[in-house]
Amino acid sequence: MTITTDEPRKDRSRRLDVTRAGGQLITDYWEDLFTAREQGKQIVWYNGGALNPIFQAAGLAWCHGEAFSARLAAQQLEGPAQLAGAEYGYQAELCSYSRTHLGCSVLTMGADDGTESGIVGMHDQEVLAAKLPKPDFFVNNYAGCSTGQQWDGVSFRIFGKQLPIFNVSHPYLWGNKPDAGYLVGEEWEAASTYVAEQLRELIAWLETQTGRPFDWDLLSESMHYIKRAAELRREGLELTKARPAPATFWDWIASVAPINFLPGDQQLVDYFQDVRDEIQGRIDQGISAVEDEKYRLYFDGIMNWNKLGFLSRKFAEHGAAVLAGRYIQNAFWQEPQLIDPDDPIKGMAQHYLLCPTNHGAKTIDYLTLRDCEAYDIDGIVFHSTRTCRAFTGPQRLLAKSAQDKLGIPSIFFEGDVADASFYKEEILESRLVAMLESIDMKRARAS
């Protein structure tokens, strides 16, 4: 007999305490951006790979479009921007990152020229989605996603085709040549050189836009801090392999923003030192991230930002520690050994090429199976992000490969990066329970 109760379920997740400090760093960054115009700074809107060290050295304030969309979704404040985008003509199947940020563009432009109407006019300008300052120019640095590569061009049109725009082009790393592999081969070296040359052109372009020389010493200093922060992040990810796991995928999701777009400075290093130290402290004290860990899972897909806390509790409720995923293991300065702070351009170009959506299936399969083995994974949860075809495209191939080569089962559930309407809790629940039961049966047969 099934007994139902209205009592709240116990939260069996134990999130890292340092996450609060990271949240404050992020809040401070956005508040500073909102007042950048009053501070006399020029403002660049950009998308794709982490160009912020270059903007920092150019003396600019910067807004990363995906990051702001994710922030709105994580705070359940994406509605005004998405409604503004819908009124402007962007339909629901468009990448919800871009749809949300383009809605912010509409709100920002409407506030600037006084042409507010309909849903735009229904929200006063204290709504977070409308607080972004108008850009002085755009830079696009998107790899592996056709929507992302057009995103800033569309923003350019919203602002009347009057603001300068610079596009960095990234070759797709097919990995099909005989010598091709992860971080090796002729294709890799040629693409690295090609993007590095464009970054130098971007810097010259920024000198024209700002009217001042680029600070190469500041770029080296910034990349020194970012390299050290990235090394500490990798150390923390390695520690997460412990059993029981001292931290989870959800903790690393919470630390994406700092490594992705915060300034390269000592504060960034201190934060990731604290992350690493708290994880080591948990190992020393025998504290697990999930109470009574029973399963170790891999999560493939861009984060469903509307559901971060919910998903953390959902998986912990079943004793499932989600430990790794393509989004955190294979992105965000994930190969710090490539960074040479004294001559950083090539290493930066290489990291932009390493976007998880910029690899052919051979490399994605290699990375996924590598991490599943390293973290002793029992099952894979594929988040089929409704409006991100670039990320979901290879997922069926990955699921088959993991089953055939490692005997790891998987499930799929539909959701989205920044649009909660696509998420169906009952589908995830039923499929998750079924997969965990199959893992139990497999263990029973093996015992």
N, C-alpha and C positions, 0 to 999 in steps of 0.2 A: 504494500500500500504506500502511495506517495503522500507525504505530509507537506503541506504548503504553509508558509509563514510570511508575515509581512515584516519580520524583524530584518534589519540590515545585515548583510553578509559581512563576516569578519574580513578585514583587510589583511591578507597574509604577505603583502609585499613590504619590503623594507628598503625604501629609496635612500640614496646617499644624502647625508646631511649637507654636504658641500654644494648641492644643487641650488640651495637658496642663495649662496654667495654668487654663483654664476648668474642666477636670475637677476640679481641686483646690478651686476655689471652690464647685462643686456638692457635693463631698464634705463640705466644711466646713459648708455650709448644712444638709445632712441630719443631720449629727452634732449640730449645735446644736439642731435640732428634736427629736431623740430625747431630749435632756436638758431640754427646755423646761419640763416640769413641775417638775423639781428647781430650775429657775431662778425659779420662782414666776410663770410666764407662763400666761395663758389661751391655749387652742389652738383654732383654727378649721380645720375641714376644708371645702374648697370645690372646685368643678369649673367648667370653662368658662373664660371670659375672665379676664385677669390682674388680679384684684382686690387683689393683694399690696400696691400702694401705699396703698390704704385701710387694710388690716390693719396695715401698718407704722406709719401715722399714728395708729392706734388702740392701739398698744402691744401687739399680739398676735403670737403665733407662728402660722404658717400652713402647711398641708399641701395641696398641689394634687394631687388624686387621679390624674389622667392622668399627671402628671409622675412620681409614685412608681411607678405601674405600668410606665411606660416605663423607669425606672431598673432595676427588677427584671428586666425583659425584656432590657435591654441587657447585664446582668451574668449572664444565664441563671439567675436566681434566682427566677423567677416561679412555679415549680412548687408550693411549699407553699401559696401564696395561692390558686392556681387549684384545687388539690385540696381546700382547705378550702371554697372556694366551691361546688365540685361536691357535696361532702358536704352542704352546707347547702341545695342544690337549684337552683343556677344552672347552666343547661345551656350546652353548648359554643358554641351559635350566638349567645349574648349577647355584645355588645361586649366584647372581651377586656380593654380598659382598665377598664371598669366591673366585669367579672367578677373581675379580679385585685384591684382595690381593695376590692370588697365582700368578697372572701376575706380581705383584710387586716383588714377590720372584724370578721369572724368570729373571726379569730385574736386580735385585740386584745380583743374582748369576752370570749372564752373565757379569756384570761389574767387578765382583770379579775374575773370572777365565779366562776372555778374550775370551769366546766362543760365543760372540754375532753373530747372523746371522739373515737374514730376517728382519722382522719388528722390532725385538729387536735392531738391529744395526742401524736402521733408526732414532732413537731418541737419541740425546746426553744426557749425564748424568745430565744435569741441569733440565730435565723434572721432575716434582714433583714426578711422580710415581716411579722414579728410585732413589730417594734420601734417601730412608730408609736405615739405616745402617744394615749390616748383623747381625743377632742375634747370641748370644752365646748359647742360649738354648730356648726351647719352653715350654709353659704351656697351657694346654687346660682346660677350666672351663665352658663348654657348657652344658646347660640344655634344654631339650625338643626339640632338633633339631638334627637329625641323621647326616645331612651334617656338622653342626658345630662340632659335636663330632669327625669327621674324618679330619677336616680341618687342624689342626696342624700336624697330622700324614702324610698328603700329603705334607705339607711344609717340614717336616722332610726328606721326600724322595727327594724333589727337591734339598735340600742341602746335598745330598749324604749319608743320614743316619749316619752322623757323629756327629751331635749335640744332646746333651741330651734332653729328652722330659719327661714331667710329665703330667699325665692325672688325673683330678678330675672327678669322676663319680657321677652323680646326679640321684636319683630315680625319676621317673615320678609320680606326685601327682594325682592319678586317682580319688580320692575323692569318692570312691564307698562304703567304709565301713560305718556301721551305725553311728559311731561317727565322721565321717569325715566332715570337713568344712573348711572354710577359716581361716587359722592360728590356727586351733584346731584339736584335735583327735590323736589317736595312730599313724596313718600313718605320720602325720606331725612331731610329736616328734621323731619318729624313724628315719625318713629321715634327720631331723636336726642334730641328733647325728652322723649319718653315715657320712654326709658331713663334719661336724666339725672335726671329727677324721682325715679325709683326709687332711684338711687344716693344721693340726698340722704336718702331714707327709710331706706336701709340704714345710713347713717352715724348717724342718730338712733337707730336700733335698736341699733347697736353701743355707743353711749353708755349705753343702758339696760343692756346685757349686762355692760359693763365697770365701770359706776359711775363713770366719769370723762369729762370733756369731750374731744371729738375735737380733735386737734392739726392745724388747717388749715395752719399754717405748715410743719409737717413734711410734709404731703401735697404742698404746692407745691415744697418742696425735693426730695422724692423724684421728683416728675414732671420737675423740671429735669434731674436726672441721667438719668432714663429717656429723656427726649427727646434728650439729647445722645448717649447710647448708641445710640438708634435711628437717629439721623442718621449716626453712624459706620458702623453696620451697613449702611445703605442705600448709603453711599459704597463700602464693600467689595463689595457686590453689583454695583454699577455697574462696578467694576474687573474683576470676574469675567468681563465680556463680552469681555475682551482675547483675542487669538488668538496663541499657544495660551493656554488658560485657566490662570490662576495659582492658582485654587482651584476646588473643585467643590461640588456639592449636598451631598456627604457632610460636608464641612467646615462648611457652614452648618447641617446637621442637628446637628452636635456643639455648635453655639452656640445652639441653641433654648432649652435650659434657662436659661442666664443671662438672656436677654432676656425669658423668659416668667415667671419666678417669683423670681429672686434680688432682694434688696433694692435699691432705687434709691439708690445711693451712688457715691462716687468710684471704688471698686473696679470697679463695673460699667462705668463710662466708660473706665477704664484698660484693661480687658480688650478692649473693642471698638476702642479706639485701637490696641492691639497687633495685633488681627486685621487691621484696615485697613492698618496699616503693614507687616505681614508680606506681605500681598498686593501692595502697591505695591512692596516690595522685590523680590519675585519677578519682577514685570514689568520692573523696572530691570535685573535680572540675567539675564533670559531664562530663568527657571526655570518649567517647566510643572507642573501638578498631576498630569498623566498623561503618562507617558513615551511619546513619539511619538504625540501626539494625532492621531487620524484622523477621529473622528466627534464630533459635539456633540449631546447628547440632553437631552430634557426628561423629568422623572420626575413623574408625577401619582399622588398617593396619600399617605396618612399613612405615615410611616416604618415599615418592618418592623424594629422595634428589636432583635429577636434576631439580625438579620443585617447590622447596620450595617457592621462591618469587612469581612465577607465580600462584601457587595455592592459596596463600594468597590473591593476587589481584583478582583472578577468583571468589572466593566465596564472597569476599567483594563487588564485582561488582553487585551481586544479593541481597545485603543486608543480607547475611548469615554469622553469626558469628559461626565459628567452635570452640567449647569450650572444648571438652574433647575427650579422645580416650584411648583405651587399652594400647597403646604404651607409653603414658605419665602418665596416672593415676596409672597404675599397673606395673610400672618398675622404676628402678633407685633410690634405697634406699627409696622406697615409704612408708615404715613403720618404720620411725625413732625410734619409741618407742621400737623396738626390739634390738636396739644397746645399749650395755653396754660398754662404752669406757674403763672401767677398766678391763673388761674381754670380749673382742669383738668377739671372734671366733665363738660362737654359733649364734649370731645375724648376722654375715657376712654369715655364711652357710645358714641361713634361707633366706636371701635376694637373694642369688644365686638360691635357689629353687623356688623363686617367679617369675622367668622369665615368661612372659605372654604365652609362648609356652609350659610351663611345667605343666599346669593344665588340668584336665579333663573338659568335657563340662559343667558339673554341676557348677563348680566354676567359669568358664569363663562367663557363663550365669548370675550367681549371681552378679558378679562384673560389667558386662556391664549394666544390668538393674538398679543396684544401682546407677551408675553414670548417666545414662540417666534421672532418676528421680531427682537426686540431682541437675543437671544442667538444668532441665526443657527443655529437648531436644524435638525438633519438628520432626527430621528426622535423619537417619543414612546414612552415605556414607561409603560403604565398598570398600577399595582399595584392589582389588584382586591381590596381589603382584605375578607377573608371576613366579618368581623363588624362592618364599618362601612358600612352601606347609605347613610348620608347622604353620604359622600364618593364612593362608587363610583357612585351613581345617575346622574349626568350624563355618565359617562365615554364611553359609546358615542356620544353626541351630539358630544362634544368630538373624538373620533377622526374622525368623519365630516367635521366642520367643518374640522379641520386638513388633511385629505386634499383636500377639495373646494376650499378657499380658498387654501391655501398649498402644496399638493402634498406634505405631510409624512406619511410612513407611520407606522404605530404597531403596537405589539404589546400584548397583555394577559398578565399572569401573576397567579396567585392566591397570596396570602400572608395575613398578618395583622399587626396592630400589636403584639401581645404574646403570641401563641400560635404557637410555631414549628411545631406539627404540621400547619398548613395550607399550609406552604411546600413546593413541589416543585422542586428545583433543575433537574432535567432538562428541565422545561417551559420555564423561563426561558432556559436555555442554548440549546435548539433554536430557540426563537422569536427570541431575540436575534440569533443567527447568521443566521437567514433574513432578518431586517430589515436587518442590516448588508450582507448580500449584495445586497439589492434597492437599497440606497443606492449601492453600488459600480456596479451596472448602470446606474442613473440617471445617475451621473456620467460613465460611459463613453459613454453615448448623447449626452450634452451636449457632450462634448469633440471 
